[in-house]
Structures are given as structure tokens and as C-alpha cells.
């Protein structure tokens, strides 16, 4: 396991965000060959940092966690430190390779799509397991 990214000013800031080194290296290689490398990299890093179970059980980034649903406390937002690590890593790799900039709105939209897909997949998995019992 290796640290996803080392913050230049605070080297220990993302110290708890660990990913498999080999999978990270192959992910970067795959992204370099992809038609839309930033999206491939982002989705792959999300898969390394968050499990589908964590994504499906979360309220996303917690940006809309201000209404009545927040009072119920049914879903917690994703760990902001891990989210920041993903954003910092994707931005750094994109800049190193001269890829398009991944803006904040694109990040938020991509997180939302990934969480929606994780919830759908999780429901399907639970339904299959229920049928097998």
C-alpha cells in the first residue's frame, strides 16, 4: 500500500489515504491511453479509495445536507479528507500530463454519478443475494 498523494506543505495530511501501488500505477497507464484520461483516472481512483458499499451508503459530498433529511441523519457524507486527496491527486496527474482541467463542477457531477451507480449496483447485489437464499 502506498499513500495516494503527498501534500507539499503538509506531508502527513493525506497519510491515511492508502491505495495499492501496483493498481495505482496500472490505472495511470490506462488513463494515459484513454480517450478521456481525466475521467478514467478519477473513476479508477474513486474505486481504489472508496468501496461501492461506502459510496452507496453515503450522502455524497454532503453539499445538500442542510434540509430535513440531515436531521434524520440517515446518510453521512463521504470522508472529506479522502475526497480532497482524490481531487488533489487527479488534479496533479492531469497537470503533469497536460490533460484538460477537471473543474469543481465536473468533480461534483462525477462524484454524483459514481454514487448513483454504486447505489444501483448495491441494490442489484442485495436482490441477487436475496434470490439465492
RODO-2510 file (C-alpha; in nm, 4 decimals, decimal comma):
residues 133
     n   res          X          Y          Z
     1     x     0,0000     0,0000     0,0000
     2     x     0,1194     0,3473    -0,0787
     3     x    -0,0002     0,6954     0,0068
     4     x    -0,2218     0,8289    -0,2734
     5     x    -0,0660     1,1763    -0,2718
     6     x     0,1785     1,3668    -0,0532
     7     x     0,0779     1,7269     0,0144
     8     x     0,3834     1,9506    -0,0340
     9     x     0,3118     2,1820     0,2597
    10     x     0,1623     1,9211     0,4950
    11     x     0,3228     1,5835     0,4132
    12     x     0,1127     1,3933     0,6674
    13     x    -0,2226     1,5458     0,5635
    14     x    -0,3237     1,2563     0,3370
    15     x    -0,1215     0,9936     0,5229
    16     x    -0,4281     0,7790     0,5941
    17     x    -0,5338     0,7598     0,2284
    18     x    -0,3577     0,4438     0,1158
    19     x    -0,4042     0,2549    -0,2108
    20     x    -0,2378    -0,0491    -0,3708
    21     x     0,0734     0,0776    -0,5521
    22     x     0,0502    -0,1656    -0,8440
    23     x    -0,3141    -0,0906    -0,9147
    24     x    -0,2459     0,2840    -0,8984
    25     x     0,0403     0,2543    -1,1477
    26     x    -0,1687     0,0473    -1,3915
    27     x    -0,4578     0,2928    -1,3514
    28     x    -0,2364     0,5846    -1,4533
    29     x    -0,1100     0,3854    -1,7527
    30     x    -0,4674     0,3037    -1,8567
    31     x    -0,5718     0,6661    -1,8222
    32     x    -0,2860     0,7770    -2,0481
    33     x    -0,4209     0,5537    -2,3256
    34     x    -0,7867     0,6526    -2,2769
    35     x    -0,9928     0,8886    -2,4879
    36     x    -1,0928     1,0894    -2,1777
    37     x    -0,7992     1,0307    -1,9405
    38     x    -0,9140     1,2535    -1,6535
    39     x    -1,2486     1,0754    -1,6218
    40     x    -1,0838     0,7309    -1,6385
    41     x    -0,8322     0,8343    -1,3738
    42     x    -1,0986     0,9878    -1,1495
    43     x    -1,3288     0,6845    -1,1626
    44     x    -1,0397     0,4476    -1,1037
    45     x    -0,9056     0,6409    -0,8066
    46     x    -1,2541     0,6530    -0,6544
    47     x    -1,2700     0,2743    -0,6833
    48     x    -0,9359     0,2470    -0,5026
    49     x    -1,0210     0,4918    -0,2229
    50     x    -1,3902     0,4128    -0,1591
    51     x    -1,5696     0,0784    -0,1725
    52     x    -1,9048     0,0519    -0,3507
    53     x    -2,0653    -0,0098    -0,0125
    54     x    -1,9242     0,3150     0,1301
    55     x    -2,0283     0,5108    -0,1793
    56     x    -2,3811     0,3708    -0,1801
    57     x    -2,4325     0,4361     0,1916
    58     x    -2,3112     0,7962     0,1760
    59     x    -2,4939     1,1204     0,1123
    60     x    -2,2267     1,2065    -0,1407
    61     x    -2,0161     1,5116    -0,0762
    62     x    -2,2604     1,6490     0,1796
    63     x    -2,3264     1,9600    -0,0262
    64     x    -2,7050     1,9420     0,0153
    65     x    -2,7065     1,8077     0,3705
    66     x    -2,8999     2,1041     0,5120
    67     x    -3,2655     2,0056     0,4931
    68     x    -3,4956     1,7797     0,6924
    69     x    -3,3116     1,4698     0,5746
    70     x    -2,9981     1,5945     0,7524
    71     x    -3,1875     1,5967     1,0803
    72     x    -3,2736     1,2301     1,0372
    73     x    -2,9048     1,1506     0,9909
    74     x    -2,9725     0,8579     0,7595
    75     x    -2,6638     0,9059     0,5443
    76     x    -2,3310     1,0630     0,6239
    77     x    -2,1192     1,2460     0,3663
    78     x    -1,8010     1,0878     0,2363
    79     x    -1,4833     1,1472     0,4346
    80     x    -1,3756     1,4995     0,3282
    81     x    -1,0058     1,4145     0,3712
    82     x    -1,0340     1,1248     0,1259
    83     x    -1,2389     1,3375    -0,1151
    84     x    -0,9723     1,6113    -0,1034
    85     x    -0,6999     1,3512    -0,1614
    86     x    -0,8802     1,2214    -0,4714
    87     x    -0,9260     1,5744    -0,6059
    88     x    -0,5635     1,6691    -0,5366
    89     x    -0,4293     1,3509    -0,6966
    90     x    -0,6410     1,3757    -1,0113
    91     x    -0,5556     1,7455    -1,0497
    92     x    -0,1819     1,6812    -1,0020
    93     x    -0,1680     1,3931    -1,2513
    94     x    -0,3768     1,5874    -1,5042
    95     x    -0,1428     1,8860    -1,4786
    96     x     0,1683     1,6657    -1,5126
    97     x     0,0323     1,5109    -1,8311
    98     x    -0,1180     1,8264    -1,9812
    99     x    -0,4744     1,6934    -1,9692
   100     x    -0,7864     1,9083    -1,9506
   101     x    -0,8646     2,0756    -1,6197
   102     x    -1,1198     1,8923    -1,4063
   103     x    -1,3239     2,1769    -1,2599
   104     x    -1,5086     2,1698    -0,9273
   105     x    -1,8432     2,1279    -1,1014
   106     x    -1,7086     1,8342    -1,3046
   107     x    -1,5759     1,6767    -0,9840
   108     x    -1,9123     1,7149    -0,8127
   109     x    -2,1012     1,5767    -1,1119
   110     x    -1,8641     1,2804    -1,1444
   111     x    -1,8960     1,2030    -0,7708
   112     x    -2,2752     1,2127    -0,8023
   113     x    -2,2764     0,9761    -1,0998
   114     x    -2,0383     0,7360    -0,9256
   115     x    -2,2507     0,7329    -0,6078
   116     x    -2,5723     0,6839    -0,8058
   117     x    -2,4189     0,3892    -0,9903
   118     x    -2,2881     0,2407    -0,6644
   119     x    -2,6367     0,2588    -0,5106
   120     x    -2,7895     0,0924    -0,8160
   121     x    -2,5253    -0,1834    -0,8139
   122     x    -2,5637    -0,2346    -0,4390
   123     x    -2,9428    -0,2768    -0,4729
   124     x    -2,8938    -0,5275    -0,7542
   125     x    -2,6402    -0,7226    -0,5499
   126     x    -2,8741    -0,7363    -0,2487
   127     x    -3,1605    -0,8538    -0,4724
   128     x    -2,9459    -1,1303    -0,6206
   129     x    -2,8314    -1,2453    -0,2780
   130     x    -3,1931    -1,2464    -0,1593
   131     x    -3,2959    -1,4682    -0,4531
   132     x    -3,0106    -1,7115    -0,3823
   133     x    -3,1190    -1,7667    -0,0209
***
